[in-house]
Amino acid sequence: MEERQKKLLERVQDKIRLQHYCYQTERSDTDWIKHYICFHDRYHPKYMVSAEIEAFLTHLTVKTNVAALTQNQASKSFALL
């Protein structure tokens, strides 16, 4: 029987679990990735480059007025993609 290929967020969760992060960190990182994907109209991250990441982080800073620490946490989440 053929095994299905895992979806993006499932692969991200696997990477987080391999690094033994807590559940809250896993949830936070996957939420940031979901926000990032929705911000870019559900375009798959494998087709995006650093310009899209910068656009999202700029949006967080300018439009939503998040703190620098929050922006850094969001940025760290993209390394898992």
C-alpha positions as CSV (number, residue, x, y, z in Angstrom):
1,M,0.0,0.0,0.0
2,E,1.3,3.4,-0.9
3,E,2.0,5.9,1.9
4,R,0.7,9.4,1.4
5,Q,3.1,12.3,1.3
6,K,2.9,14.5,4.4
7,K,1.5,18.0,4.2
8,L,3.6,21.1,4.8
9,L,2.4,21.7,8.4
10,E,2.8,18.0,9.3
11,R,6.5,18.2,8.1
12,V,7.0,21.3,10.1
13,Q,5.6,19.6,13.2
14,D,7.9,16.7,12.7
15,K,10.9,19.0,12.5
16,I,9.8,20.8,15.7
17,R,9.3,17.5,17.5
18,L,12.7,16.2,16.5
19,Q,14.2,19.3,18.2
20,H,12.2,18.5,21.4
21,Y,10.4,21.8,21.6
22,C,7.4,22.1,23.8
23,Y,3.9,21.8,22.5
24,Q,3.2,25.6,22.9
25,T,6.3,26.4,20.7
26,E,5.0,23.9,18.1
27,R,1.6,25.6,18.1
28,S,3.1,29.1,17.9
29,D,5.4,28.3,15.0
30,T,2.7,26.6,13.0
31,D,0.3,29.5,13.7
32,W,3.0,31.9,12.3
33,I,3.4,29.8,9.2
34,K,-0.4,29.7,8.7
35,H,-0.6,33.5,9.0
36,Y,2.3,33.8,6.5
37,I,0.6,31.6,4.0
38,C,-2.8,33.4,4.4
39,F,-1.0,36.8,4.0
40,H,0.2,35.6,0.6
41,D,-3.2,34.4,-0.5
42,R,-2.5,30.7,0.3
43,Y,0.5,30.6,-2.0
44,H,2.7,27.6,-1.1
45,P,5.9,28.7,0.7
46,K,8.2,26.5,-1.5
47,Y,7.5,28.9,-4.3
48,M,8.3,32.0,-2.3
49,V,11.6,33.7,-1.7
50,S,13.0,36.0,1.0
51,A,11.2,39.0,-0.5
52,E,7.9,37.5,0.6
53,I,9.2,36.8,4.1
54,E,10.4,40.4,4.3
55,A,7.0,41.7,3.1
56,F,5.2,39.7,5.8
57,L,7.6,40.8,8.5
58,T,7.2,44.4,7.4
59,H,3.4,44.0,7.5
60,L,3.7,42.8,11.1
61,T,5.8,45.7,12.1
62,V,4.0,48.5,10.2
63,K,0.3,47.4,10.1
64,T,-0.1,45.3,13.2
65,N,2.5,47.1,15.3
66,V,4.0,44.0,16.9
67,A,7.0,44.1,19.1
68,A,10.5,43.2,17.8
69,L,10.5,40.0,19.9
70,T,7.3,38.9,18.2
71,Q,8.7,39.7,14.8
72,N,11.8,37.6,15.7
73,Q,9.7,34.7,16.7
74,A,7.8,34.8,13.5
75,S,11.0,35.0,11.5
76,K,12.4,32.0,13.4
77,S,9.3,30.0,12.4
78,F,10.1,30.4,8.7
79,A,13.4,28.6,9.1
80,L,11.3,25.4,9.5
81,L,9.9,25.7,6.0
